[in-house]
Amino acid sequence: MRLSVLVARAGCALAALALAVVPASAAPFDGRRGEFADAAFRSVWARTDDASVRGGRSWYWGPQPWFDYAEFYREGVNGLRTVQYFDKARMEINNPNDRSVQGGATNGLLVVELVSGHLKKGNDPADFEMRPPAAVPVAGNPAADNPNGPAYAAFANIATYDNNGYRDASRLGQPVSASLDSAANIAFRQDLADAHPETAIAQYNSNTGHNIPQVFWNFMNQSGTVLEDGAARTRPLADWLFAMGLPISDAYWVRAKIGAAEKDVLVQLFERRVLTYVPDNPAGFQVEMGNVGQHYFQWRYPNLGQPWAASEPQPPLIFSSNFANRQYYELFAYQPGGNIQLTGNPIHPATIPGTN
């Protein structure tokens, strides 16, 4: 799925510039901002997802970052913090003066916000903007092409967040039979439990009160080739608490459309990630991270993060951005292999309606 905004056909370039620019303090989104905004982001990403080490396994973050921004964060420097979005997550620099752990990079609790509707504005749990829980399917295609796929909102009453006290009973050793539909109805699929003993509960997390199936627990604790200190080494792929956070729901079977086919998918929500299990996927890709970074971006920025409604756009595409010079907007054309700057002279934001 491609995300799109601030793009137009070449013949509409000037109209796009006039209509699509955002205030001078904000960074326009073209969906293709693939440079890392901080060295710590690159280091964390490269550990698992660099091409030299990733072969044969699913993405932890995604092929590259695609949006960076100074988002509001009450405790940040001047009330801002640097964030960067990936398909699977968002990285943040909360305190640029503290680089002691992961180079200062953290991994946002995006799933908590998507399920609760609490868009967090700072460290205080009560410091949030109330929005509806996300109507974005947790797995599979976008909602328009995935009507039976439960959205984050469907988990609002069966997830643990913001001290709401929800807990599930321990089901150690039992294969997952519970299913959830798009209307948040829970049913039971004993046929799936019988067919997939690998979903038997391996861990019960007493902090949040949720069961983790063996197939997800294995994924969370797997070792493999990672990039560490510039060399390929065999190590645990990630600290699962850093990468995923605590489980905030039990695992449920859902029906989700993936590509052209609707399938049975096992999903479980964690504070930072969604894990999905598709039994008939190739080995190495049966368990995957959901596209939480994409989903959160669509929810937080509803006018920027909508997926293309039609087939993939064809170049040339025109967008305005100030990434070349933070003081000015200029026109760029996206072409395979890189962006081409079209304007020879900077366009000052003050000359564009709505930017001063």
N, C-alpha and C positions, 0 to 999 in steps of 0.2 A: 504494500500500500504506500502510495506517495502522498505527502502532505503538501498543500499548496496555499500560497497567498502572495500578494504583490506581484502577480505575474499576468502577462497579457500577450496577445499576439503582437508581432513586431509592428504591424500597421497601427496598433493602438498604443504605442509606447508613450506618447505625451499624455494621452488621457489617463493611462495607468499611473503615470507619475503624479498627476494632479489628484487622482482619487485615492491612491493607495498609500501614500506616505503617512507615517505616524509621527507623533510629536518628536521634536529633535532630541529629546532625552531618551528615546526608545530606539531599539535596533530593529529595523524591518526584517521580516522573516521571508526568505526565498526558498526554504526547504532544502537547501544544498550548501549550508555553511559548514564545510567539512573540516575546518581547521580547529585544533584544540585550543580552548580559551585559557588553559592553565597547564603547566607541565605535569602537575599531579594528576590531572584528568587523563592525560596520555599514558602515564605510567600505570595507573590502575586499569585502564582499558587494555593496554598492550599485554598485561600479564596473562590474560586468557584469550583475547580476541585478535591478537596480532597474527597476520597470515603465516608467520614462521612457526607458530605453535598450535593453531586452532584446528588443523585438518581433522575431519571425521567427527566433529562434535558440534552441538548447537551453540548459538551465540549466548554469551553472558550479558553483553551490552548492546551489540549491534555492529554492523560493518564500519560505522563511523558516526561521529556526532553530526547533528544537522541543525542545531540552533543553540546559540549562547546569548546570554542576556544578563543585565543587572536587575534582578528582581527585588521587590520590596521585601525587607527582612528587618524587623524592628531593632534587633540587636546588632545588625551589621554596621559596617563603616558607612556613616552618613545615611543609615537606614537602608542600605542595599547590600546584596551579596551576589557574587558571580555564580551563575548556574549554567550548566550545559546539558542539553537533552540528547538522549540516545533512544533507539527504538524501545529498549527494554527498561530504561530507568532514567533518572536525572541525577547528575553529580552536582555538588555544591562546594563552595569555599565559604564556610561560615565565619572564620576568623583568619584572615590572611597573615596574621602575626604568629599563629600557632601551626607549625608544619610538622609536629612531632609524630602524628599517626597518619599513615597513607598520604603523606605530603600535605595534609590539611583537607583532603577530599573526603566528603561524606556522601551518603547515598540516601536520598529523601524517602520519607515515609509516605509515598504517594498513594499507596493502596488504601491506607487509613483515610486519607482525604477523599478519595473517590467514593468510598463506601459510605462515609459519614456525611459528606457534603460540607465538611468543615475545612475551608481553605485556610491553612495556617499562615499567620502573619508574623509570628515570632515564637520565642521559647515558651511563653506562658500558655498552658493548655487551653485557657479561656480566651486567648487572643486569636480569634479566627473570624473569617467572613462566612456567613451561612449561605450555602447554595444547595440546590437539589442534588442528591447523590447522582453519580454519573449514569446516564442512560446509554453507556457504551458497552457492548458485549465484552465479557472478560476473555473470551476465546473466539477465534475464528474471524470471519469477514466482518466488515462494518455493519451496523445495524440494518441499513436498508437492504442488505443482501444476506442477512442472518437473523430472520425474525424469531427463530426458536432459541437463539442463544441468550442465556441470562446475562443481564447487565450487572454492573457493580451494585446498582440500586437494589437488585434482587437479594443481595446478601445483607442488607442493612439490619435485618432483625435476627440474623444468625451469625453475626460477627462480633468480635470483641474489640472495642475501641473507646477511647476517652472515658475510661472507668465506668462503662455502662453495666459491668457485672455479668455479662453473658458468658457462659461456659458450657461446654459439652462434656458428657460423661466419658470416662476412659473406655475404649473398646479394643484394648490390646489383643492382638492375634486375630481379630475379625477382619475379613476382606470388606472393602467398601461396597455397600449396597445402596446407600442413600443417593437419590437423584434430585435435581432441582430444575424447574422449568423457568421460562421467561417471565411468568407471573408470580414467581417466588413460591410456588407450590412444591412441597417436598413429597416424594414418593419413594418406592423401594424397587430396585432392579436386582432381584436375586439371581437372575440369569447372568448379569455382569459380574456379580460377586463370585459366582461359581466358575465363570470362565477366566477370571483373573485373580488367582490366589496371590500374585505378586503385589496386590493392593492391600494385603493384610497389614493392620496397624502395627508399626514397629516401635513408635515412640509416642508417649503422651506428655505434652508440654504443660507442666503444672502452673507455669506463670500466667498463661492465657487460657488454659483449659481446652486444648485442642489436640486431636489425634493426627499423627503424621504417618501415611502409608509407607510401606517398605520401599516401594519404587521411587518415591520422592526422597526418602531418607538416604537411599543409596546415592542418588544424584547430588544431594546436598553435601555429601561427605566424600565424593569421589576424588581420586588423585589422577594426575595426568601431566602432560608436558605444558609448562608455563614459561613465560619470559621473566627472568629474575636477574637483576644486575647485568642486563645485556646478554645473558646466555640462556639457552634452553635447558630447563631442569625438570626433573620429575618431583612434583610436590602436590599437596592438596590444592585443588583448583582455586578454592576461595575459602575465606572464613564465612561460613554460612550466615552467621548472625549479622555480619557487615553487609553481605550481599543481599540477603533475603529478609532479615529481621525475624521476629517471632511469628508463629502462625496466628492468624486472627479469625480463621474459620476452620471447620473440618473440611475434608475433601468430599466432593460431590460429583457424580456423573451428570453430565449435561449433554444436550444435543446442540451441536454447533456446526455451521456450514464453513468448511475449510476449502477454499478454491471452489470447485464445482460440486463437491459432494458434502452431504450432511453426515456427521459421524458422532459416535459416542466418544466423549472426551472427559477424562477425569481432571478436575481443576481444584486447586486449593489456594486460598488467599493468605499471603504473609504481609507483614507491615510494609515491606518495600517491593515485593514482587508477587507475581502470580505464576504458579507452576502448572503446567498442563502435561497430561500423559495421553498420547494417542497410540494405542497398542500396535496398529498396523503401519506406523511410520518405520523407516529404516532404522537399524541399530545406530545409536549415537544421536538420534533425533526423536526418539519416542518421548522423552521428557524434554520440555523446552520452557524457557522463560516467556511469559506473555508479553505483549507489546505495551507494557505499562507506561513507558515514556511517551509513546504516541497517544495513548488513551488519555493520560493526564493533560497533555498539551491541548487536546481537543476540548477537554472539559474546562480547563482554566482560561483558555483563549478561544472561545467558541467562534469568533469571527476570523480567526487565523488558521485554525487547525483542522478544517474539514478535509476529508479525503476527496480525491478527484471522483466526481460522480460518473464520469464517462471513461473511455479508454485512456491509456497513457497519453499525455500531451506530446506533441511533436515539436522539436526545436525549429526555429529559434523562439525562445521565451524571453520576455523583457521584464526586468524587475529593478526597483530602485533600492539602493542601500547606501549606508554610510560606513561600510567596513573598510573602504580604502582610505578614507579620511574622516575621522569621527566628527569633524566640524561641518561636513557637507554631505548632501545626497548626490549621487550620480546614477546614471543609467548603465545597466549591464545587460548583456545578452548571455543566457546560458547556452552553451554548446557542449556536446559530449567531449570530455577531456579538459574542460575548464571554462571559466567565465571570460567574456570579452567586454572591456570597458568601451562604451559607446560615446559618452560625453567627453569632449576635449577640455571643457572648463567646468569647474565645480559649480553645482547649483546650490546656492545658500538656502538653508531651511527657511529663513525669514521671507524669501520670495515665494514660498509655496503656501497656499491657503491652508490654515489649520495647524501650522507648525510653529507659530510664534505666540 
